[in-house]
Amino acid sequence: MAEFRLQQKQKAQLSTQQIISSQLLQLPLANLEQRIYEELQENPLLEAVEAEKENSLDERERSSASSSGQSSGEHFFQAVQFDSFHEILLKQLALQENIERGEVEVAIEILGNLDSDGYFVEDPEVIVDSLRIAGLEVDGDEVEAIRLKILHLDPPGVAALDLRERLLVQLHFSRGKASVRVRGVAEAILIYHFDDFIHRRFERLVKKLPHQPEEIDAAINAIVALDPHPGIFQDEGGHYISPDFLVSFDNGELTASLNDRSALSVKVSDRYRDILGKRQGSKEDLQFIRRNMQRANDFASALESRRQTLLKVIESLMKHQYAFFADGPAFLAPLGMKTIAADTGLDISTISRAANSKYVQTRFGVFELKYFFTGAIQTDDGEDVSSKVIKQHLADMIEAEEPSKPLSDDRLTAMLSEQGFQIARRTVAKYREQMQIPVARLRKKIF
């Protein structure tokens, strides 16, 4: 005979809203926009809500950061607009003379087919076929003509076919930064001796080029100063991104402005609420509305929860990393997610999702929220210093090294030790590799 047993177990179950909130929180801005668009398409009860530009945020979204780094007074978050990287390029193109609507459509298709580093690697015929399906007839020559226009927008080099083309275009735009003669030498290197340049065979360049070594050195420096990854803001994968926040510093006070792309919201249509409240319509219609009403409410609440969570996190970061926002990366303090979790009352897992692929624009550049969470290294004086500060010291020492005698990892370790930072040579090598700085042998110059 079968034996039956009763067991009592505790099991935590997440509500639908909690699940949706967790999913939305970890989405980067571009993916969030797409997710909202998809939900609006799938659920007819939802409608988009435009964020007001002024006075659109409630009292919860006020915070402060005084010159001492402690909260005092009031600090107002205001929604501001950031154009995406592609939108910036398209606006430049649309403002040019004699640009027709069809050419803008071609540009949109080209920008949508760039790889993660902004190169155009597709066959132009793919663009032609795609536009033909959309009802626009163009040929390969017209696609190439628009690509060249994009190539010369600001920043120059987007939609290049390869690195050589990108550098040549940027060299053309670098007037004023180098003399005409130096730019001429640099152009010759890129056109005729690119392989020697890219493999750092500088001795061959001296032999092949009819110029003085000093001019060749200046030309190489002019090329190295160009940007092989042009973009407004880029994440570590080379993808163009828009910041979720802008933090400014004025008279000792930090102010955080919320990108209104992050303030995107939805609400349940009043029309459907009225129909349900008055029980108008057929039985099937009312059942359809009820089925979608709860998910619509859950999704709208999840969006607001995401927004509130991000506001809590940036508010706490401004307090704990005040010196960074006020004085720069050299003053980044060691900080763990546990500290922010305790300060905000949120779980560490929630802080981790909130920091994932979220960015803040500061007067020192654009940083991922994860950047502000860093381990500590203790100096000889017993002071805790962020590992990112050590990396900056390494970068500064390598930048100041003698080109003909680059510093080895052993020497860098010794120099850090002299400054009070006791770290192992393998750690120095790891930090150098993380910063994509080559070993001493590959940094050596012959001039």
C-alpha positions as CSV (number, residue, x, y, z in Angstrom):
1,M,0.0,0.0,0.0
2,A,1.3,3.4,-1.0
3,E,2.5,5.6,1.9
4,F,1.4,9.2,2.0
5,R,3.2,11.9,4.0
6,L,2.3,15.5,4.7
7,Q,5.2,17.9,4.6
8,Q,5.2,21.6,5.4
9,K,7.6,23.7,3.4
10,Q,8.3,27.4,3.1
11,K,8.7,28.7,-0.4
12,A,9.1,32.3,-1.5
13,Q,7.1,33.2,-4.5
14,L,7.7,36.4,-6.5
15,S,4.7,38.3,-7.7
16,T,4.3,39.1,-11.4
17,Q,5.2,42.8,-10.7
18,Q,8.4,41.8,-8.8
19,I,9.5,39.6,-11.7
20,I,8.8,42.3,-14.3
21,S,10.5,44.9,-12.0
22,S,13.6,42.7,-11.8
23,Q,13.7,42.2,-15.6
24,L,13.3,45.9,-16.3
25,L,15.8,47.1,-13.8
26,Q,18.7,45.3,-15.4
27,L,17.9,46.5,-18.9
28,P,20.2,49.2,-20.4
29,L,18.5,52.3,-21.8
30,A,18.2,51.3,-25.4
31,N,16.8,47.8,-24.5
32,L,14.3,49.5,-22.1
33,E,12.9,51.6,-24.9
34,Q,12.5,48.6,-27.1
35,R,10.8,46.6,-24.2
36,I,8.3,49.5,-23.6
37,Y,7.6,49.6,-27.3
38,E,6.9,45.9,-27.4
39,E,4.6,46.0,-24.4
40,L,2.7,48.9,-25.9
41,Q,2.2,46.8,-29.1
42,E,1.1,43.7,-27.2
43,N,-1.2,45.3,-24.6
44,P,-3.8,47.7,-26.1
45,L,-4.7,48.9,-22.6
46,L,-1.4,50.7,-22.2
47,E,-0.5,54.1,-23.6
48,A,2.8,56.0,-23.4
49,V,3.2,58.9,-21.0
50,E,5.5,61.7,-22.1
51,A,7.7,62.9,-19.3
52,E,7.3,66.6,-18.5
53,K,10.5,68.6,-18.9
54,E,10.1,70.7,-15.8
55,N,8.8,70.0,-12.3
56,S,7.9,66.5,-13.4
57,L,9.4,64.6,-10.4
58,D,7.9,64.3,-7.0
59,E,9.3,64.9,-3.5
60,R,10.9,61.4,-3.3
61,E,13.1,62.3,-6.2
62,R,14.7,65.2,-4.3
63,S,18.2,64.8,-2.8
64,S,21.2,66.8,-1.9
65,A,25.0,66.7,-1.7
66,S,26.7,69.6,0.0
67,S,30.4,70.6,-0.2
68,S,31.2,68.4,2.7
69,G,29.8,65.4,1.0
70,Q,26.9,65.1,3.5
71,S,23.2,65.3,2.6
72,S,21.7,68.7,3.5
73,G,19.1,71.0,2.0
74,E,17.3,69.9,-1.2
75,H,18.5,68.7,-4.5
76,F,16.3,68.5,-7.5
77,F,16.3,65.8,-10.2
78,Q,15.1,67.1,-13.5
79,A,14.6,65.2,-16.7
80,V,16.8,66.2,-19.6
81,Q,17.1,64.9,-23.1
82,F,20.1,63.1,-24.6
83,D,20.1,62.2,-28.3
84,S,21.4,58.7,-29.2
85,F,24.6,58.5,-31.1
86,H,22.8,57.7,-34.4
87,E,20.3,60.5,-33.8
88,I,23.1,63.0,-33.5
89,L,24.6,61.8,-36.8
90,L,21.3,61.8,-38.6
91,K,20.5,65.4,-37.4
92,Q,23.9,66.5,-38.8
93,L,23.1,64.8,-42.1
94,A,19.6,66.2,-42.4
95,L,20.9,69.8,-41.9
96,Q,23.2,69.5,-44.9
97,E,22.1,71.2,-48.1
98,N,20.2,69.3,-50.8
99,I,19.6,66.2,-48.6
100,E,16.4,64.4,-49.6
101,R,14.2,62.2,-47.5
102,G,15.3,59.1,-49.4
103,E,18.9,59.8,-48.6
104,V,18.1,60.0,-44.9
105,E,16.4,56.6,-45.2
106,V,19.5,55.2,-46.8
107,A,21.6,56.6,-43.9
108,I,19.3,55.1,-41.3
109,E,19.7,51.7,-43.0
110,I,23.5,52.1,-43.1
111,L,23.8,53.1,-39.4
112,G,21.6,50.1,-38.5
113,N,24.1,47.8,-40.2
114,L,27.3,48.9,-38.6
115,D,29.3,46.4,-36.5
116,S,29.9,47.0,-32.8
117,D,32.9,49.3,-33.5
118,G,31.1,51.4,-36.1
119,Y,32.5,49.8,-39.2
120,F,30.4,49.2,-42.3
121,V,31.1,45.6,-43.1
122,E,27.9,44.7,-45.0
123,D,27.7,44.3,-48.8
124,P,26.0,47.4,-50.2
125,E,23.6,45.1,-52.0
126,V,22.2,44.1,-48.7
127,I,21.2,47.7,-48.1
128,V,19.8,48.0,-51.6
129,D,17.6,44.8,-51.1
130,S,16.4,45.9,-47.7
131,L,15.4,49.4,-49.0
132,R,13.7,47.8,-52.0
133,I,11.5,45.8,-49.7
134,A,10.6,49.0,-47.9
135,G,9.6,50.5,-51.2
136,L,12.7,52.7,-51.9
137,E,14.7,52.0,-55.0
138,V,18.5,52.8,-54.8
139,D,21.6,51.4,-56.2
140,G,25.1,50.5,-54.8
141,D,26.6,53.8,-55.9
142,E,23.9,55.8,-54.0
143,V,24.5,53.8,-50.9
144,E,28.3,54.4,-51.2
145,A,27.6,58.2,-51.6
146,I,25.6,58.3,-48.4
147,R,28.2,56.2,-46.6
148,L,30.9,58.7,-47.5
149,K,28.7,61.6,-46.1
150,I,28.3,59.7,-42.8
151,L,32.1,59.1,-42.8
152,H,32.7,62.8,-42.8
153,L,30.2,63.7,-40.1
154,D,31.3,64.5,-36.5
155,P,32.8,62.4,-35.1
156,P,34.6,61.5,-38.4
157,G,35.3,57.9,-39.2
158,V,31.9,56.3,-38.5
159,A,30.9,53.8,-41.2
160,A,34.5,53.4,-42.4
161,L,35.3,50.2,-44.3
162,D,38.5,49.6,-42.3
163,L,40.9,51.2,-39.8
164,R,43.0,52.7,-42.6
165,E,40.1,54.6,-44.1
166,R,38.9,55.7,-40.6
167,L,42.4,57.1,-39.7
168,L,42.8,58.9,-43.1
169,V,39.4,60.7,-42.7
170,Q,40.3,61.7,-39.1
171,L,43.7,62.9,-40.3
172,H,41.9,65.2,-42.8
173,F,39.9,66.6,-39.9
174,S,42.9,67.1,-37.6
175,R,44.0,70.4,-39.3
176,G,45.5,72.8,-36.7
177,K,46.7,69.9,-34.6
178,A,49.6,69.2,-36.9
179,S,51.5,71.0,-39.6
180,V,50.7,70.4,-43.3
181,R,54.0,68.7,-43.8
182,V,53.5,66.3,-40.8
183,R,50.0,65.5,-42.0
184,G,51.5,64.7,-45.4
185,V,54.0,62.3,-44.0
186,A,51.3,60.7,-41.8
187,E,49.1,60.3,-44.9
188,A,51.9,58.6,-46.8
189,I,52.4,56.2,-43.9
190,L,48.8,55.3,-43.9
191,I,48.4,54.9,-47.6
192,Y,51.7,53.2,-48.6
193,H,53.2,51.7,-45.4
194,F,50.2,50.9,-43.2
195,D,51.4,47.3,-42.5
196,D,54.7,48.6,-41.2
197,F,52.9,51.2,-39.1
198,I,50.3,48.8,-37.6
199,H,53.1,46.3,-36.7
200,R,55.3,49.1,-35.3
201,R,58.2,48.4,-37.7
202,F,59.4,51.9,-37.4
203,E,63.0,51.1,-38.5
204,R,61.6,50.2,-41.9
205,L,59.6,53.4,-42.1
206,V,62.8,55.4,-41.6
207,K,64.5,53.5,-44.4
208,K,61.5,53.7,-46.8
209,L,60.4,57.3,-46.3
210,P,62.4,60.3,-47.7
211,H,61.9,62.3,-44.5
212,Q,63.9,63.1,-41.4
213,P,63.4,60.8,-38.4
214,E,61.9,63.7,-36.4
215,E,59.3,64.3,-39.0
216,I,58.4,60.6,-39.1
217,D,58.2,60.6,-35.3
218,A,55.8,63.6,-35.4
219,A,53.7,61.9,-38.1
220,I,53.4,58.7,-36.1
221,N,52.4,60.7,-33.0
222,A,49.8,62.5,-35.1
223,I,48.3,59.1,-36.2
224,V,48.4,57.7,-32.7
225,A,46.5,60.7,-31.4
226,L,43.6,59.8,-33.7
227,D,40.5,58.0,-32.3
228,P,40.2,54.4,-33.7
229,H,36.8,54.1,-31.9
230,P,34.9,57.3,-32.7
231,G,31.7,57.8,-30.8
232,I,30.0,60.0,-28.2
233,F,29.8,57.5,-25.4
234,Q,30.8,53.9,-25.7
235,D,30.6,51.0,-23.4
236,E,33.4,48.4,-23.1
237,G,32.0,46.5,-26.0
238,G,32.2,49.5,-28.3
239,H,28.4,50.0,-28.4
240,Y,27.1,53.6,-28.5
241,I,25.2,54.4,-25.3
242,S,23.3,57.3,-23.7
243,P,23.9,58.1,-20.0
244,D,21.0,57.5,-17.6
245,F,22.2,60.5,-15.5
246,L,24.1,63.7,-15.8
247,V,25.9,64.8,-12.6
248,S,27.1,68.3,-12.5
249,F,29.1,70.2,-9.8
250,D,28.5,73.8,-8.9
251,N,29.5,75.8,-5.8
252,G,30.2,72.6,-3.8
253,E,26.9,71.0,-4.7
254,L,26.2,68.0,-6.8
255,T,23.2,68.0,-9.1
256,A,21.9,64.9,-10.8
257,S,19.7,65.2,-13.9
258,L,17.7,62.2,-15.0
259,N,17.8,61.5,-18.8
260,D,14.2,61.6,-19.8
261,R,14.7,58.5,-21.8
262,S,15.0,56.8,-18.4
263,A,11.8,58.6,-17.4
264,L,9.7,56.9,-20.1
265,S,6.5,55.6,-18.6
266,V,3.1,54.1,-19.5
267,K,-0.3,54.1,-18.0
268,V,-3.6,52.2,-18.4
269,S,-5.9,54.0,-20.8
270,D,-8.7,55.9,-19.1
271,R,-11.0,54.7,-21.9
272,Y,-10.6,51.1,-20.9
273,R,-10.9,51.9,-17.2
274,D,-14.2,53.6,-17.9
275,I,-15.5,50.7,-20.0
276,L,-14.6,48.2,-17.2
277,G,-16.0,50.5,-14.5
278,K,-19.3,51.0,-16.2
279,R,-19.4,47.4,-17.4
280,Q,-20.0,48.5,-21.0
281,G,-19.4,46.2,-23.9
282,S,-19.9,42.4,-24.4
283,K,-18.9,39.7,-21.9
284,E,-15.9,38.8,-24.2
285,D,-14.7,42.4,-24.3
286,L,-14.9,42.8,-20.5
287,Q,-13.0,39.5,-20.0
288,F,-10.3,40.7,-22.4
289,I,-9.9,44.0,-20.6
290,R,-9.7,42.2,-17.2
291,R,-7.0,39.8,-18.5
292,N,-4.9,42.7,-19.7
293,M,-5.6,45.2,-16.9
294,Q,-3.5,43.5,-14.3
295,R,-0.5,43.0,-16.5
296,A,-0.8,46.7,-17.6
297,N,-0.9,47.8,-14.0
298,D,2.1,45.6,-13.1
299,F,4.1,46.8,-16.0
300,A,3.4,50.5,-15.2
301,S,4.3,49.9,-11.6
302,A,7.5,48.0,-12.5
303,L,8.6,51.0,-14.6
304,E,8.1,53.4,-11.8
305,S,9.9,51.0,-9.4
306,R,12.9,50.9,-11.8
307,R,13.0,54.6,-11.8
308,Q,12.8,55.0,-8.1
309,T,15.5,52.4,-7.6
310,L,17.9,54.1,-10.0
311,L,17.3,57.4,-8.2
312,K,18.1,55.8,-4.8
313,V,21.3,54.4,-6.2
314,I,22.6,57.6,-7.9
315,E,21.7,59.5,-4.7
316,S,23.7,57.2,-2.6
317,L,26.6,57.1,-5.0
318,M,26.7,60.9,-5.0
319,K,27.0,60.8,-1.2
320,H,29.7,58.1,-1.0
321,Q,31.7,59.2,-4.0
322,Y,31.4,62.9,-3.5
323,A,35.2,63.5,-3.9
324,F,35.1,61.7,-7.3
325,F,32.3,63.8,-8.7
326,A,33.9,67.0,-7.3
327,D,37.6,66.5,-8.0
328,G,38.0,63.6,-10.5
329,P,38.9,59.9,-10.8
330,A,42.0,60.2,-8.7
331,F,39.7,60.6,-5.7
332,L,37.6,57.5,-6.3
333,A,36.9,55.9,-2.9
334,P,36.8,52.1,-2.3
335,L,33.1,51.2,-2.2
336,G,31.2,47.9,-2.1
337,M,27.7,47.2,-3.2
338,K,26.9,46.2,0.4
339,T,27.4,49.8,1.5
340,I,25.0,51.1,-1.0
341,A,22.5,48.3,-0.2
342,A,22.6,49.3,3.5
343,D,22.3,53.0,2.7
344,T,19.3,52.5,0.3
345,G,17.6,49.6,2.1
346,L,17.8,47.6,-1.2
347,D,19.2,44.0,-1.7
348,I,22.7,43.6,-3.0
349,S,21.2,41.7,-6.0
350,T,19.0,44.7,-6.7
351,I,22.0,47.1,-6.6
352,S,23.9,44.8,-8.9
353,R,21.0,44.8,-11.5
354,A,20.7,48.6,-11.1
355,A,24.4,49.1,-11.8
356,N,24.4,46.8,-14.8
357,S,24.8,48.8,-18.1
358,K,23.7,52.1,-16.5
359,Y,25.8,55.2,-17.2
360,V,26.4,58.6,-15.6
361,Q,27.9,61.6,-17.4
362,T,30.2,63.7,-15.3
363,R,32.5,66.6,-16.1
364,F,35.3,64.0,-16.2
365,G,33.7,61.8,-18.7
366,V,31.0,59.0,-18.9
367,F,31.2,56.2,-16.4
368,E,29.3,53.0,-15.9
369,L,27.7,52.8,-12.5
370,K,29.8,49.6,-11.9
371,Y,32.9,51.8,-12.1
372,F,32.1,53.3,-8.7
373,F,32.3,49.9,-7.0
374,T,35.9,49.0,-6.4
375,G,38.1,47.1,-4.0
376,A,40.6,48.7,-1.7
377,I,44.4,48.5,-1.5
378,Q,46.1,49.7,1.6
379,T,49.0,52.1,1.4
380,D,52.0,52.1,3.7
381,D,50.2,54.8,5.8
382,G,47.3,52.5,6.3
383,E,45.0,54.4,4.0
384,D,42.5,52.5,1.8
385,V,42.9,53.4,-1.9
386,S,40.7,52.3,-4.8
387,S,42.3,49.8,-7.2
388,K,41.2,52.2,-10.0
389,V,43.4,54.9,-8.5
390,I,46.4,52.5,-8.7
391,K,45.5,51.9,-12.4
392,Q,45.6,55.7,-13.0
393,H,49.0,55.9,-11.3
394,L,50.2,53.1,-13.7
395,A,48.8,54.9,-16.7
396,D,50.5,58.2,-15.7
397,M,53.9,56.5,-15.2
398,I,53.7,54.8,-18.6
399,E,52.6,58.1,-20.2
400,A,55.6,59.8,-18.8
401,E,58.1,57.1,-19.6
402,E,61.0,57.6,-22.0
403,P,59.8,56.2,-25.4
404,S,63.2,54.6,-26.1
405,K,63.3,53.0,-22.7
406,P,59.8,51.9,-21.6
407,L,59.2,50.8,-18.1
408,S,59.1,47.1,-17.4
409,D,56.5,45.6,-15.1
410,D,59.2,45.0,-12.5
411,R,60.2,48.7,-12.6
412,L,56.5,49.8,-12.5
413,T,56.0,47.6,-9.4
414,A,59.1,49.2,-7.7
415,M,57.9,52.7,-8.5
416,L,54.5,52.0,-7.1
417,S,56.2,50.7,-4.0
418,E,58.2,53.9,-3.7
419,Q,54.8,55.7,-3.7
420,G,53.5,53.6,-0.9
421,F,51.5,51.0,-2.9
422,Q,52.6,47.5,-2.1
423,I,51.3,45.3,-4.8
424,A,52.7,42.2,-6.6
425,R,54.2,42.3,-10.1
426,R,51.5,40.0,-11.4
427,T,48.9,42.5,-10.2
428,V,50.7,45.3,-12.1
429,A,50.7,43.1,-15.2
430,K,47.0,42.3,-14.8
431,Y,46.1,46.0,-14.4
432,R,48.2,46.9,-17.4
433,E,46.4,44.3,-19.5
434,Q,43.0,45.5,-18.3
435,M,43.9,48.9,-19.5
436,Q,45.0,47.4,-22.9
437,I,48.5,48.8,-22.5
438,P,51.1,46.5,-24.3
439,V,54.2,45.2,-22.6
440,A,57.4,47.3,-22.6
441,R,58.8,45.6,-25.6
442,L,55.9,46.7,-27.8
443,R,55.9,50.3,-26.4
444,K,59.5,51.0,-27.4
445,K,60.1,53.7,-30.0
446,I,63.3,54.1,-31.9
447,F,63.3,57.9,-31.8
